[in-house]
């Protein structure tokens, strides 16, 4: 069984029911299946077959789903590229998944052509234009549209073990890693979230304003639609001002969120559509306790179901009861162990084993690896090995390290505290400090860069900050140009600290981050020059600017 077979069944059972709503376009399940068949026929003609990987870089639109399902129909794998990636990071994402071809939306053609990936002569690139966009004849749109909409004959037997797609996650170190999502994981998530969490049925609509290259959108959103026969409503890119008009126009009954989205919506002006809707439930993760009840009450959302889990992880939790601030209850396969808060290193006793925390304490969340709670890992086997913890409570046991600090409450309730180690979260994305630092070290005049996340009042996540040691060749505005050209928007250091003297290091000569995080970008605590990214240029952080950022009158 694979998702493409499920799509075909929906086309047969409810051909005229709405499947996809996007802007003014509407597709029923018969049309969705027919378009997937056309994409499948195109790829098959291009000698794409079972197990082949096609990288996909495109904004949200129906063609994205047609492409993924077309590939799945012939047993091929879609590698979902984060459209924010640039330069070497984009090249790495395409190479690490083993893709020999790229299906590229013309909206990202310039970004790709400016990346080293464009120089790889063995990479086949197919350009695809958005609907109603000008087409100069170099795209594959006409070739796909000319294919038969009838289902093609399978040249292989679909299996749950086959890979459905690769979804990228930054993890705790290094460049983006391709997490393996098999058909059975996709279908399992579909059933669980579609039937039990969204509680959707045919005739409902799940609104997905998040990018389809993320698991929240692809699994919780589209997967739930596929499992239940409910429609999916898409938006090209999230818009706080367009959110409620979309919900109203699409007659959405549920939506998928991340915490940053909720805060963005709370910061908008009131509008009639925000309470005049048919919503029954919101499903997502990262909704912080300080805004939970305000968010639910202002927007008249009957039920919020917060969940916890990573794309590749085996330690999921879900808060079915809507208890504010909680991510769910600790399952039997999950443990919270004592660790060093700054590094995430597990505390071990004299025998070398870990100790669990007590209610009221925080610690590192681990998921036991077993036949029931598997960890598929990444395409990169070395990256997979780094996420494993061995001999945690007894010899030869294995646990998945989530990299997250959580707090254990009474009755096994859990709340999220923070990312651990070398990762922080900004604008709904995980940022690897190692990856960003390696890129920044290549900027003119930079001798050494120490990247970390800092808290900003009334703002979700941690803003990126870098402490730099420099030479006379350094120019802060040239550095700004380098940052904006080489890094995705969420990776760019919002704040820069020019170190006067040497970089602080630990006893093992690793960069010291804890004190830098505490001092942040507060000029009353930092005597070094401080700058913040305003548009595409860096400006000095004065006491007035610091206060304005904290009060929200100066956006970042």
Secondary structure, DSSP 8 states (H G I E B T S, - for coil): --HHHHHHHHHHHSTTSEEEEETTEEEEHHHHHHHHHHHHHHHHHTT--TT-EEEEE--SSHHHHHHHHHHHHTT-EEEE--TT--HHHHHHHHHHTT-SEEEEEGGGHHHHHTSGGGG-TT-EEEEE--TT----S-SSHHHHHTS--S----SS---TTSEEEEEEE--SSSS-EEEEEEHHHHHHHHHIIIIIIS---TT-EEEE-S-TTSHIIIIIIIIHHHHH--EEEE-SS--HHHHHHHHHHHT-SEEEEEHHHHHHHHTS---GGGTSS---EEEEE---HHHHHHHHHHTT-SEEEEEE--SS-S--EEETT--TT--EE--TTEEEE-B-TTT--B-B-TTS-B-B--TT-EEEEEEE-SSSS----BSSHHHHHHTEEESSSSTT-EEEEEEEEEEE-GGGEEEEEEE-TTEEEETTEEEEHHHHHHHHTTSTTEEEEEEEEE--TT-SS-EEEEEEEE-TT--HHHHHHHHHHHS-TTTS-SEEEE-SS---B-TTS-B--HHHHHHTT-TTT--SEEEEEETTEEEE--HHHHHHHHHTSS--
